[in-house]
Amino acid sequence: MPAETLPSDPAPQTQGTLPGFKFNLGHQETDRIIDEIEQVCKQVRQSAGESWMTADAAANIVCSNLGYEDQAELEDALKCQWGTFLESMPHLETKIQDDGSFAEGKLVFRMKPFQPLLDRKMFIKTFKINNRQDLWRICHKAPSAVLEIPEMEFEIGADAKRKIDSIYNHLASAIYNLSMHLSTLGSQLSEDHRNKIGATIEELNVLLDVEKPFTIMLHDRTGLSDIQPEDGVETQYGGAAEEDPIETEERKLEEMMFAISEEDEKDGGAEDMSRLTVTDVD
């Protein structure tokens, strides 16, 4: 990829303390790991409902699927302990297991349920980027949310999965995706189209240097997104929130699990899946 399409400083070393986050989210490998954890959580819910999973079992799966030699190498990529990483994720709940099972005393986790739809409103969160430190705010972009930079008339659209990353990396990913699009399909595009994409890449790179303030607007009709820390973030609420596609999928899964549970009860009693702990990897 041409050097001019890359962020001018892909890994700045001056990062602030982020309340609620105990580790560095400022590198792109984190996104891959978060996505893998979500897939693991989905598989657990499909097979064992609301049961908890040990952190050790999840680490083994993530290492196997993403090519890490062991948990130590995974932690080296994260720059923090695996347990700290899980405890810091805003969409996961964790605890030390105390049910008397052979997982007793171990860290376990599961996906948090969505906030009830009736308790949410759609909103637009606005944040002014005044310096490079502001780029290291954490932006939890819900699957249906859109991230807008009004000064450029530029949007990072919905991509069907939640993304938890620094604002810097949200923009750096957009630069990378546009650059790949230009490299892969450039010969099929008109000269005007190529020039416009190239100009957009250049403008985004300039924004990462924060030569002057610019605005981030997070549009979310599902009311699930967030920017942390919240100081300086203005929130304008709208009407009742819409159901997120992932939320719809999870609701249908819960309905299916409930139907299965009812059938089991008719057949002689069902086991409380929320008390189970997934500790082994097939």
FILO-945569 format. One record per residue (C-alpha): residue in three letters; x, y, z. Coordinates in nm, 3 decimals. Example, Ala and Ser with C-alpha at 12.3 -4.5 7.8 and 13.67 -1.06 7.14 Angstrom:
FILO-945569
+------+---------+---------+---------+
! type !       X !       Y !       Z !
+------+---------+---------+---------+
!  ala !   1.230 !  -0.450 !   0.780 !
!  ser !   1.367 !  -0.106 !   0.714 !
+------+---------+---------+---------+
//
This chain:
FILO-945569
+------+---------+---------+---------+
! type !       X !       Y !       Z !
+------+---------+---------+---------+
!  met !   0.000 !   0.000 !   0.000 !
!  pro !   0.140 !   0.346 !  -0.083 !
!  ala !   0.284 !   0.523 !   0.220 !
!  glu !   0.070 !   0.830 !   0.164 !
!  thr !  -0.249 !   0.629 !   0.228 !
!  leu !  -0.140 !   0.525 !   0.577 !
!  pro !  -0.207 !   0.719 !   0.899 !
!  ser !   0.085 !   0.952 !   0.964 !
!  asp !   0.143 !   0.805 !   1.311 !
!  pro !  -0.027 !   0.463 !   1.342 !
!  ala !   0.070 !   0.407 !   1.706 !
!  pro !   0.113 !   0.729 !   1.904 !
!  gln !   0.264 !   0.673 !   2.248 !
!  thr !   0.085 !   0.954 !   2.433 !
!  gln !  -0.237 !   0.794 !   2.549 !
!  gly !  -0.447 !   0.903 !   2.847 !
!  thr !  -0.607 !   0.711 !   3.128 !
!  leu !  -0.952 !   0.595 !   3.024 !
!  pro !  -1.202 !   0.558 !   3.313 !
!  gly !  -1.365 !   0.215 !   3.300 !
!  phe !  -1.089 !   0.070 !   3.079 !
!  lys !  -0.781 !  -0.085 !   3.238 !
!  phe !  -0.584 !  -0.157 !   2.922 !
!  asn !  -0.480 !  -0.008 !   2.591 !
!  leu !  -0.749 !  -0.025 !   2.322 !
!  gly !  -0.530 !   0.173 !   2.088 !
!  his !  -0.419 !  -0.101 !   1.852 !
!  gln !  -0.604 !  -0.278 !   1.573 !
!  glu !  -0.546 !  -0.636 !   1.689 !
!  thr !  -0.794 !  -0.568 !   1.969 !
!  asp !  -1.083 !  -0.552 !   1.721 !
!  arg !  -1.008 !  -0.901 !   1.592 !
!  ile !  -0.998 !  -1.042 !   1.945 !
!  ile !  -1.322 !  -0.869 !   2.051 !
!  asp !  -1.496 !  -1.006 !   1.744 !
!  glu !  -1.374 !  -1.358 !   1.824 !
!  ile !  -1.500 !  -1.330 !   2.184 !
!  glu !  -1.844 !  -1.232 !   2.054 !
!  gln !  -1.850 !  -1.538 !   1.830 !
!  val !  -1.754 !  -1.757 !   2.128 !
!  cys !  -2.030 !  -1.601 !   2.340 !
!  lys !  -2.286 !  -1.663 !   2.065 !
!  gln !  -2.184 !  -2.027 !   2.040 !
!  val !  -2.217 !  -2.069 !   2.417 !
!  arg !  -2.563 !  -1.911 !   2.418 !
!  gln !  -2.678 !  -2.132 !   2.134 !
!  ser !  -2.561 !  -2.448 !   2.309 !
!  ala !  -2.593 !  -2.364 !   2.679 !
!  gly !  -2.817 !  -2.059 !   2.713 !
!  glu !  -2.714 !  -1.803 !   2.977 !
!  ser !  -2.439 !  -2.020 !   3.125 !
!  trp !  -2.102 !  -1.874 !   3.224 !
!  met !  -1.776 !  -1.957 !   3.053 !
!  thr !  -1.435 !  -1.972 !   3.218 !
!  ala !  -1.182 !  -1.717 !   3.101 !
!  asp !  -0.929 !  -1.998 !   3.052 !
!  ala !  -1.157 !  -2.190 !   2.815 !
!  ala !  -1.225 !  -1.875 !   2.611 !
!  ala !  -0.853 !  -1.798 !   2.592 !
!  asn !  -0.785 !  -2.146 !   2.452 !
!  ile !  -1.049 !  -2.098 !   2.180 !
!  val !  -0.929 !  -1.749 !   2.086 !
!  cys !  -0.567 !  -1.867 !   2.069 !
!  ser !  -0.662 !  -2.163 !   1.850 !
!  asn !  -0.882 !  -1.961 !   1.612 !
!  leu !  -0.655 !  -1.657 !   1.578 !
!  gly !  -0.322 !  -1.837 !   1.565 !
!  tyr !  -0.170 !  -1.746 !   1.902 !
!  glu !   0.068 !  -2.004 !   2.045 !
!  asp !  -0.068 !  -1.972 !   2.399 !
!  gln !  -0.234 !  -1.734 !   2.643 !
!  ala !   0.098 !  -1.561 !   2.714 !
!  glu !   0.132 !  -1.461 !   2.349 !
!  leu !  -0.232 !  -1.345 !   2.345 !
!  glu !  -0.169 !  -1.126 !   2.650 !
!  asp !   0.145 !  -0.988 !   2.488 !
!  ala !  -0.067 !  -0.875 !   2.191 !
!  leu !  -0.321 !  -0.713 !   2.424 !
!  lys !  -0.053 !  -0.556 !   2.648 !
!  cys !  -0.252 !  -0.669 !   2.953 !
!  gln !  -0.370 !  -0.978 !   3.141 !
!  trp !  -0.648 !  -1.179 !   2.975 !
!  gly !  -0.873 !  -1.149 !   3.281 !
!  thr !  -0.825 !  -0.771 !   3.290 !
!  phe !  -0.921 !  -0.753 !   2.924 !
!  leu !  -1.247 !  -0.943 !   2.981 !
!  glu !  -1.334 !  -0.743 !   3.295 !
!  ser !  -1.287 !  -0.417 !   3.105 !
!  met !  -1.520 !  -0.499 !   2.817 !
!  pro !  -1.841 !  -0.293 !   2.857 !
!  his !  -2.059 !  -0.557 !   2.692 !
!  leu !  -1.941 !  -0.848 !   2.913 !
!  glu !  -2.020 !  -0.933 !   3.274 !
!  thr !  -1.768 !  -1.123 !   3.485 !
!  lys !  -1.744 !  -1.281 !   3.829 !
!  ile !  -1.539 !  -1.530 !   4.027 !
!  gln !  -1.732 !  -1.856 !   4.019 !
!  asp !  -1.867 !  -1.959 !   4.359 !
!  asp !  -2.108 !  -2.241 !   4.283 !
!  gly !  -1.901 !  -2.523 !   4.432 !
!  ser !  -1.825 !  -2.672 !   4.090 !
!  phe !  -1.478 !  -2.755 !   3.960 !
!  ala !  -1.476 !  -2.399 !   3.822 !
!  glu !  -1.486 !  -2.269 !   4.181 !
!  gly !  -1.260 !  -1.966 !   4.225 !
!  lys !  -1.207 !  -1.915 !   3.851 !
!  leu !  -1.294 !  -1.604 !   3.651 !
!  val !  -1.603 !  -1.662 !   3.436 !
!  phe !  -1.792 !  -1.434 !   3.198 !
!  arg !  -2.087 !  -1.405 !   2.963 !
!  met !  -2.242 !  -1.145 !   2.734 !
!  lys !  -2.450 !  -0.878 !   2.908 !
!  pro !  -2.813 !  -0.860 !   2.798 !
!  phe !  -2.914 !  -0.549 !   2.605 !
!  gln !  -3.078 !  -0.269 !   2.801 !
!  pro !  -3.457 !  -0.318 !   2.757 !
!  leu !  -3.576 !  -0.160 !   2.434 !
!  leu !  -3.852 !   0.038 !   2.608 !
!  asp !  -3.589 !   0.203 !   2.833 !
!  arg !  -3.382 !   0.334 !   2.540 !
!  lys !  -3.408 !   0.627 !   2.302 !
!  met !  -3.235 !   0.694 !   1.973 !
!  phe !  -2.972 !   0.965 !   1.997 !
!  ile !  -2.688 !   1.163 !   1.840 !
!  lys !  -2.369 !   1.196 !   2.048 !
!  thr !  -2.144 !   1.487 !   1.950 !
!  phe !  -1.782 !   1.525 !   2.055 !
!  lys !  -1.530 !   1.791 !   1.951 !
!  ile !  -1.176 !   1.662 !   1.887 !
!  asn !  -0.947 !   1.942 !   2.007 !
!  asn !  -0.615 !   1.756 !   2.037 !
!  arg !  -0.457 !   1.419 !   1.969 !
!  gln !  -0.534 !   1.299 !   2.320 !
!  asp !  -0.906 !   1.321 !   2.236 !
!  leu !  -0.853 !   1.060 !   1.962 !
!  trp !  -0.798 !   0.800 !   2.235 !
!  arg !  -1.151 !   0.826 !   2.371 !
!  ile !  -1.320 !   0.488 !   2.341 !
!  cys !  -1.608 !   0.472 !   2.096 !
!  his !  -1.847 !   0.178 !   2.132 !
!  lys !  -2.017 !   0.181 !   1.790 !
!  ala !  -2.327 !  -0.036 !   1.782 !
!  pro !  -2.393 !  -0.251 !   1.472 !
!  ser !  -2.651 !  -0.008 !   1.330 !
!  ala !  -2.473 !   0.313 !   1.432 !
!  val !  -2.314 !   0.565 !   1.194 !
!  leu !  -2.007 !   0.774 !   1.277 !
!  glu !  -2.011 !   1.113 !   1.101 !
!  ile !  -1.745 !   1.382 !   1.050 !
!  pro !  -1.959 !   1.679 !   0.939 !
!  glu !  -1.662 !   1.897 !   0.839 !
!  met !  -1.581 !   1.641 !   0.567 !
!  glu !  -1.938 !   1.527 !   0.496 !
!  phe !  -1.794 !   1.180 !   0.563 !
!  glu !  -1.959 !   0.882 !   0.734 !
!  ile !  -1.846 !   0.544 !   0.863 !
!  gly !  -2.161 !   0.343 !   0.807 !
!  ala !  -2.325 !   0.053 !   0.987 !
!  asp !  -2.133 !  -0.271 !   0.946 !
!  ala !  -2.357 !  -0.531 !   1.115 !
!  lys !  -2.133 !  -0.583 !   1.420 !
!  arg !  -2.042 !  -0.381 !   1.725 !
!  lys !  -1.699 !  -0.218 !   1.723 !
!  ile !  -1.525 !  -0.108 !   2.043 !
!  asp !  -1.210 !   0.089 !   1.970 !
!  ser !  -1.041 !   0.426 !   2.006 !
!  ile !  -1.169 !   0.707 !   1.785 !
!  tyr !  -0.822 !   0.706 !   1.630 !
!  asn !  -0.858 !   0.344 !   1.520 !
!  his !  -1.212 !   0.396 !   1.389 !
!  leu !  -1.068 !   0.658 !   1.154 !
!  ala !  -0.753 !   0.458 !   1.078 !
!  ser !  -0.970 !   0.161 !   0.980 !
!  ala !  -1.169 !   0.384 !   0.745 !
!  ile !  -0.842 !   0.497 !   0.584 !
!  tyr !  -0.731 !   0.136 !   0.544 !
!  asn !  -1.065 !   0.023 !   0.396 !
!  leu !  -1.071 !   0.311 !   0.146 !
!  ser !  -0.708 !   0.240 !   0.050 !
!  met !  -0.783 !  -0.128 !  -0.007 !
!  his !  -1.087 !  -0.036 !  -0.215 !
!  leu !  -0.871 !   0.194 !  -0.426 !
!  ser !  -0.596 !  -0.068 !  -0.464 !
!  thr !  -0.835 !  -0.351 !  -0.552 !
!  leu !  -1.085 !  -0.175 !  -0.777 !
!  gly !  -0.890 !   0.132 !  -0.885 !
!  ser !  -0.857 !   0.022 !  -1.246 !
!  gln !  -1.235 !  -0.020 !  -1.270 !
!  leu !  -1.311 !   0.326 !  -1.133 !
!  ser !  -1.326 !   0.651 !  -1.324 !
!  glu !  -1.040 !   0.897 !  -1.275 !
!  asp !  -1.277 !   1.136 !  -1.099 !
!  his !  -1.387 !   0.862 !  -0.858 !
!  arg !  -1.027 !   0.762 !  -0.783 !
!  asn !  -0.932 !   1.123 !  -0.720 !
!  lys !  -1.222 !   1.173 !  -0.480 !
!  ile !  -1.131 !   0.861 !  -0.281 !
!  gly !  -0.767 !   0.968 !  -0.270 !
!  ala !  -0.866 !   1.315 !  -0.149 !
!  thr !  -1.083 !   1.162 !   0.125 !
!  ile !  -0.794 !   0.943 !   0.242 !
!  glu !  -0.568 !   1.248 !   0.254 !
!  glu !  -0.824 !   1.449 !   0.452 !
!  leu !  -0.867 !   1.168 !   0.706 !
!  asn !  -0.491 !   1.146 !   0.751 !
!  val !  -0.478 !   1.519 !   0.820 !
!  leu !  -0.754 !   1.481 !   1.080 !
!  leu !  -0.542 !   1.224 !   1.269 !
!  asp !  -0.278 !   1.494 !   1.314 !
!  val !  -0.547 !   1.725 !   1.464 !
!  glu !  -0.400 !   2.036 !   1.304 !
!  lys !  -0.735 !   2.198 !   1.383 !
!  pro !  -1.042 !   2.084 !   1.583 !
!  phe !  -1.307 !   1.869 !   1.417 !
!  thr !  -1.632 !   1.704 !   1.520 !
!  ile !  -1.739 !   1.343 !   1.568 !
!  met !  -2.113 !   1.270 !   1.559 !
!  leu !  -2.235 !   0.924 !   1.659 !
!  his !  -2.585 !   0.856 !   1.521 !
!  asp !  -2.756 !   0.557 !   1.681 !
!  arg !  -3.125 !   0.474 !   1.630 !
!  thr !  -3.087 !   0.174 !   1.865 !
!  gly !  -2.955 !   0.371 !   2.165 !
!  leu !  -2.671 !   0.126 !   2.234 !
!  ser !  -2.354 !   0.318 !   2.141 !
!  asp !  -2.128 !   0.509 !   2.376 !
!  ile !  -1.819 !   0.732 !   2.396 !
!  gln !  -1.597 !   0.706 !   2.704 !
!  pro !  -1.495 !   0.908 !   2.899 !
!  glu !  -1.823 !   1.101 !   2.866 !
!  asp !  -1.699 !   1.448 !   2.966 !
!  gly !  -1.742 !   1.689 !   2.677 !
!  val !  -1.982 !   1.456 !   2.494 !
!  glu !  -2.321 !   1.614 !   2.414 !
!  thr !  -2.619 !   1.382 !   2.368 !
!  gln !  -2.933 !   1.481 !   2.177 !
!  tyr !  -3.215 !   1.230 !   2.228 !
!  gly !  -3.487 !   1.150 !   1.979 !
!  gly !  -3.779 !   0.909 !   1.977 !
!  ala !  -3.809 !   0.553 !   2.097 !
!  ala !  -3.513 !   0.332 !   2.005 !
!  glu !  -3.530 !   0.070 !   1.734 !
!  glu !  -3.431 !  -0.292 !   1.785 !
!  asp !  -3.079 !  -0.369 !   1.669 !
!  pro !  -3.037 !  -0.659 !   1.421 !
!  ile !  -2.810 !  -0.844 !   1.666 !
!  glu !  -3.067 !  -0.779 !   1.937 !
!  thr !  -3.334 !  -0.929 !   1.712 !
!  glu !  -3.117 !  -1.234 !   1.656 !
!  glu !  -3.058 !  -1.276 !   2.031 !
!  arg !  -3.429 !  -1.232 !   2.108 !
!  lys !  -3.519 !  -1.506 !   1.862 !
!  leu !  -3.251 !  -1.726 !   2.015 !
!  glu !  -3.391 !  -1.664 !   2.364 !
!  glu !  -3.740 !  -1.749 !   2.241 !
!  met !  -3.607 !  -2.072 !   2.093 !
!  met !  -3.420 !  -2.161 !   2.416 !
!  phe !  -3.733 !  -2.084 !   2.620 !
!  ala !  -3.942 !  -2.311 !   2.396 !
!  ile !  -3.686 !  -2.591 !   2.436 !
!  ser !  -3.686 !  -2.538 !   2.814 !
!  glu !  -4.064 !  -2.567 !   2.826 !
!  glu !  -4.049 !  -2.892 !   2.632 !
!  asp !  -3.785 !  -3.024 !   2.872 !
!  glu !  -4.004 !  -2.937 !   3.170 !
!  lys !  -4.290 !  -3.133 !   3.017 !
!  asp !  -4.054 !  -3.427 !   2.979 !
!  gly !  -3.954 !  -3.429 !   3.344 !
!  gly !  -3.773 !  -3.110 !   3.437 !
!  ala !  -3.519 !  -2.876 !   3.286 !
!  glu !  -3.176 !  -2.782 !   3.415 !
!  asp !  -3.113 !  -2.417 !   3.504 !
!  met !  -2.865 !  -2.329 !   3.228 !
!  ser !  -2.767 !  -2.002 !   3.399 !
!  arg !  -2.602 !  -2.209 !   3.675 !
!  leu !  -2.384 !  -2.407 !   3.436 !
!  thr !  -2.026 !  -2.314 !   3.358 !
!  val !  -1.858 !  -2.392 !   3.026 !
!  thr !  -1.504 !  -2.497 !   3.117 !
!  asp !  -1.392 !  -2.738 !   2.848 !
!  val !  -1.311 !  -2.696 !   2.481 !
!  asp !  -1.420 !  -2.965 !   2.238 !
+------+---------+---------+---------+
//
